[in-house]
Amino acid sequence: MPGSINQRWVETNEGYIYSPYLQPVRNLPNTPLTAVPSGKKGFWAEVTMPFVDLDLRGAAAQAPWAKDLTNQRLMPRLYYSQVAWIDQISADSSGKNFLSLQ
């Protein structure tokens, strides 16, 4: 109804949260890939966890949205159910995988 006010609050262990600030999510961790599937230039991937932090490298780090977040000292993230095109998977010296976004 236009002009109505949402009066719904959700109780948590730490108090109440105004419901428009919430998004229902699931936590469905997947087995991490170590390489882009052979013969493919990339693939679409959906976030199946509440969020994932991004470590942007290359062209993605130069995107205006990424620079804006960096200037605000915010962590670039993808949130539950967001979909992104993955075109590269690499690992650092500790074996941690990184996905490259376009």
C-alpha positions in Angstrom: 0.0 0.0 0.0 1.6 3.3 -1.0 2.7 5.5 1.9 2.5 2.7 4.4 5.3 2.2 6.9 7.0 -1.2 7.4 6.8 -1.8 11.1 8.4 -5.3 11.1 11.4 -5.9 13.2 13.4 -9.2 13.5 14.7 -10.4 16.8 18.3 -11.7 16.9 20.6 -12.8 19.7 22.0 -9.3 19.8 18.8 -7.3 19.7 16.3 -6.2 17.0 17.0 -5.3 13.4 14.6 -3.3 11.1 13.4 -5.9 8.5 14.1 -3.8 5.3 17.8 -4.1 6.2 17.7 -7.9 6.0 18.0 -10.3 3.1 17.2 -14.0 3.6 20.2 -16.1 2.7 21.4 -19.7 2.9 24.9 -20.9 3.5 25.7 -23.6 0.9 29.5 -23.8 0.6 30.8 -25.5 -2.6 34.0 -27.4 -3.4 36.4 -24.7 -4.8 37.4 -25.0 -8.4 41.2 -25.0 -9.1 40.8 -24.1 -12.8 38.4 -22.9 -15.4 36.8 -26.0 -17.1 38.8 -27.0 -20.1 37.7 -25.7 -23.4 35.8 -22.8 -21.8 36.7 -19.1 -21.8 35.0 -18.7 -18.5 31.7 -19.5 -16.7 28.9 -18.0 -14.7 29.0 -18.6 -11.0 26.3 -17.8 -8.4 27.2 -16.9 -4.8 25.7 -19.6 -2.5 27.0 -18.1 0.8 25.9 -14.9 2.6 28.8 -13.1 1.0 32.3 -13.5 -0.5 35.1 -11.0 -0.3 36.8 -10.1 -3.6 40.5 -9.7 -4.2 40.4 -7.7 -7.4 43.4 -7.8 -9.7 44.0 -6.7 -13.3 41.3 -4.9 -15.2 38.6 -5.5 -12.5 40.6 -3.5 -10.0 40.5 -0.5 -12.3 36.7 -0.6 -12.7 35.0 2.6 -11.4 32.9 0.6 -8.9 36.0 -1.1 -7.5 38.0 2.2 -7.2 35.0 3.8 -5.5 34.9 1.0 -2.9 38.6 1.2 -2.4 38.5 5.0 -1.9 35.9 4.5 0.8 38.0 1.7 2.4 35.2 -0.8 1.8 35.8 -4.5 0.9 34.6 -5.4 -2.6 32.0 -8.2 -2.1 29.5 -10.3 -3.9 26.4 -11.2 -1.9 24.1 -14.2 -1.8 22.5 -15.1 -5.1 24.6 -12.6 -7.1 25.9 -14.0 -10.4 29.3 -13.1 -11.9 31.3 -14.2 -15.0 34.6 -15.9 -13.9 37.3 -16.0 -16.5 40.4 -17.0 -14.6 41.3 -18.9 -11.4 44.7 -18.6 -9.8 46.3 -19.4 -6.5 48.8 -17.5 -4.3 51.8 -19.1 -2.6 49.7 -20.4 0.3 47.4 -22.2 -2.1 44.4 -19.9 -1.6 42.4 -19.6 -4.9 41.4 -16.3 -6.5 38.8 -15.8 -9.1 39.1 -13.2 -11.8 35.9 -11.3 -12.7 35.1 -9.3 -15.8 
